[in-house]
Amino acid sequence: MNYVSTRDKSVKVTAAKAISQGISVEGGLFVPDTFPKFCEEDFKKIAKLDYIGRAEYILKNFLNDFTDEEIDYCVKGAYTGSFDNEQPAPISLVGKNANILELWHGPTCAFKDLALQLLPYLLTTSAKKVSNGKKIVILVATSGDTGKAALEGFCDVKDTEIMVFYPSDGVSPMQKLQMDSQKGSNVHVCAIKGNFDDAQTGVKKIFTDSAVKEKLANNNMQFSSANSINWGRLAPQIVYYVSAYCDLLNREEDYLKDGFNVVVPTGNFGNILAAYYAKK
């Protein structure tokens, strides 16, 4: 499986390159050129596994330039001891036919912990493969929850620096306090004038600024992202949708005979895109 740019289909890179680089040089997003197809037997196997086992099974199909040992290291590092009761994404029945996928059991209580606890492992492993020892500078635009989850995930991670930009008047007082009080020798937090779209636009402009990239390269650094524009952010979100499906399969016989719908109540587009990819 390769990853192609949404703005130039001739650009094809490996998973490690897509994750370490964040976005393509012309500003496109990296997306898979094919999708794995799971059969009924696959789902029967996955349904018997715990969350870590499910994540490894699924991610091996998307990160095929990672060894089994590397995926095991990344997944176990992210999901062991970080979530309540060692259950990152339990599902609860509400009434007869409604279920809630509980994505708030991580260290910052944001659903983005599911991806941002794993991304530092994926990013540093990818960088070792393709970045020739460069320090990774992670740029993040946030409306509140991504920023804190990313800061928590990358805090004091070796060979990384993380810079988070948030709209000064566009986050809650609690979110602002969470970000401004973040500990770590490699974390940097900046409030901007404007809204989240201004922050996101500014970050993307920095990404594609050739003069800035040249200065980074001269100092043995390169940019990457912890926003959902990075495939390493999106891939872990596919896992919790497949895991939820497996939990429903285990519920009772014929529970899913009429299929099921996914409703994402809030958040950016990456969350529902991960559900769409899981469906594929």
N, C-alpha and C positions, 0 to 999 in steps of 0.2 A: 504494500500500500504506500502510495506517495501522497503528498499534500500539494495542492495547486492553489495559486493565487486567484481570488475572485475578480481581480482586475487584469490578469494576464495568465491565461490557461497554459501558456508555454512554460511558465515558471513551475518547476516541480522540485520538491525537496523531501527529505526524510522527516520522520516524526521528530527526531532529535533537533534537526535544523529548524523546523517550524516552531518548536517550543522555545528553543534558545533565542531565536531571532524575534519572536513575538508576532510581527506582521511583515509582509513582503516589502521590498525596497520601494515599490511604487505606491504603497499604502493599502494594498489589498489584504484580505484575510486569508489565512491558510485553511483549507477545508479538504477532507479526504476525497481522493479521486474515485474510490470505490467504497462500498460498505460490506462488512462481513454479514453473512446470512446464517442465522441460528435456526436449527430445526427443532422439532419437539424433543428429541433426545438431549440436545444441548440444554434446553430449559429445565428438563428433569434433573440433569446434573447440577446446574446452577442453583436450583431450588433447594438442594440438600446442603449447600454450603453456607457458612456464615458470611458476614458482609465483606470481610477481608478476602475470603476465597472467591466470592463473586466478583469483587473488583479486579482481582488478578486474572480471572478467567476472561473477563470482558476486555480489559486493557491490553492483554497480550494480542488481541485481534487488531488493535489500533496502533500499538507501539511495536511494530514488528522488527524494528532495528534495536530494540532493547532485549537483553538476555532475560531468561526466566529469573535468574538470580537478581538482576537489577530491578525488575518489577516487584519481586518479593520484598526487596529492601525498601523500595519506595512506599509500597502500600502498607506494609507492617509498621514502618516508621511513622506514617501519617495517622493511622487509625488505631494504634495501640496506646491506650492510656490517655487519649485526648477527648473522648466522648463519654457521656454518661452511660454507665453499665456496659461499656464496651459495645454499645449498639449505636452506630452513627445515624442510622435512618430507619427507626422502627415505624410501623404503620398501625394505626388504631381505627377500629370500626366505630362509626358514629351513626346510630340508628340502624336501619336494615341494609341500606345500599351505599352509604357514603363512608369514605375512608379518608383519614388525614395522614399524610406522610410527614412525620415529625422531623424537621430539619433544623431544629434549634438546640440540639444537645451538645454542640461544640463549645470551644473555649470562649467565643464572643457572642454566643446565642444567635448568630446570623446563619442563614442557610448557606452562605458562601464559605463557611468553615469546611464544608464537605469537599470543596475544591481547593481551598487555599491552605489547608493543612497538607495536602498532597503536592501542590504545585512546586514548593521549594525543593522537594526531593526530585521531582521530574526535571526541573530546570537545572539544578546542579549536576544531575546525572547526564543530561543532554549536553551541557556546556563542556563536560569532560570529553565528550565524543567529538564535538565539532568546533569548539571555540578556542582551541589552542591556548588554554590557560588564562584567557581574558577574564577580568572581573565583570560580572553582570550588573548593570545599573537598571533597576526595575522602576518604570514610571507608572503611576496609578492615578486615574481620575476617579473621584468617588462622590456619591451623594450621601455617604455616611457609613453604611455597613461594610462595603468592600474595603474601604480604607483601613478600618480597625482589624478586620479579618486578615488582610494582607500584611499589615504591620506585625501582627501576632505570629503569622506563619513564617515570615522572613527574619524576625528578630534574631540578630547575632548569627545568622546563617553565613558560613565562611564564603568568602569571595563574592559576596553580593552587597549592593547598596540599594536601598529602596526609598523612593521619593513619592510621597502622596500629596495630591493637590485636591482641596475641597473648597466649595463655595462658602465664603465666610458666613453668609446669612442663609445658607441652604441646607444646613444639617441641624439636628436637634442639639440642645445643650449637652445632653449625655454623650452623644456621638462625638461632639467637639472635644469634650473632656477626655473621652477614651483615646482619641488620636493624639491630642496635645500632651498627654501624660505617658505616652508609650515609652517604655524603656528599650534600650538596645543601642549598641555603638554604631550600628549601620543604618539607622532609621532617620528620615528627614520628613517633616510635615509642613506644608505650606498652605495657608488660606489665601484665596483669590477673591477679587471683586467680580461678581457675575454669578451665573447659575452653573448647574452641572454640565450642560452642553458646552458652555464656555471652557470649562476645565477639560472636558474630553477633546474638544477641538484643539485646544492649546497643546495637549499631550501629543496628539497625532501630528501636529505641525513640527514639534520637536523631533519626533521619530523620523520624519522625512527631510529634516534640515541637513543638507550635505556638509555644511561647515561644522555643525555641532558633531555630526558623526565622525568627521575627520579628526576633530580635536580629541574625541573619545578614543579613536583608534590609536592616535599618537601616544596616549596614556595607557594603552593595553586594556581598554574597556569596550563594552558594547551594550546597547540598549536591549531591554526586553520589557514585557508587560505582564501585569498580574490581572488586568481586566479580562473580560470574556472575549476580547479580540484575540487572546492567546489560546491556541488549541489545548495547551496544558491546563487551562481553566475549564474548558468546555468538556473535555473527555471525562473527567471525574463526575461531572453532573449527569452524563449518560448512565453511569453506574447506578445511581440511586433510583432512576426510573425503572431500569431492568430489575433491580432488586425488589422494588415495590410490586412489580408484576409477579415475580416469583413468590413473594409473600402471599399474594392473592391466590396464586395457584395452590398454595399449601393450605388455604383457608378451609375449603370443603369441596367435595366433588361437584362439578358443574357450576361453581361460583361464578366463573367467567364465561359461561356459555353464550351470553349476549355481548361479550366484549366489555370494554370500560372506557370512560372518558377521563382525560386529565384536565384539571382546571388550575391554572397558575394565578393566584389572586393579585400578585403585585411583582415588581422587580423588573429588571431590564430584559431585553429580548433573548439573551443567552440562555436563560432558564427554560423557556418554552422551546427554543431551538434544540436544546439537549433532549427534550422529550420527543421532538420530531425525529431526531437522529436515532433515538432508542426505538421508536416505532419502525424505522427503516431496517 
